[in-house]
Amino acid sequence: MSKYFSYAFKIGALGAIFSIVAFFGMGMLGQDPTLPSQLFSFVSVPVFVAAALYFVRWKVNQNHLSFAEGMTVGFVVYATNALISFLGIFLGLIFAPELFQMIKENKLQITLDKKAFTIEQYGQEVFDLTYQSISDLSVFQVSINDLIWKIIFGLFFTIIISIILRKNLN
């Protein structure tokens, strides 16, 4: 299994680098990069998982891949991607407080724009709690949100891709 892990770590790290560049690239364009980052993760995570599983099946394992091997390699890819992206975004936002402030202000503005709807549907107390929660937003929360979404997307797509690409020797 160690031969699988070395490829999976490299592919996961490559995916993380793309994610970090995409996150801060969107930030440099003056946008709140959190939603585009989630959309990018929705596309990039399955691409990198599929690339790793494809490589392991056809290049390393002579056209054989069990479901368990696929799940293991996929886990290493998306977990590596998520952890490195988390660290990159966390450290990047600490060293770029103006980007974090822009993200926070954007989220506060969206909350204010939907104030009437929120109060009508859920009440003033829920709006106040939501507004306070967003006012207390931290760099860690933005970073952990990215990590959680990458883990969710990774698990979901790894299951599907492992089923599609599995081929037993029997």
Order of alpha helices (4+ residues) and beta strands (2+ residues): alpha-alpha-alpha-alpha-alpha-alpha-alpha
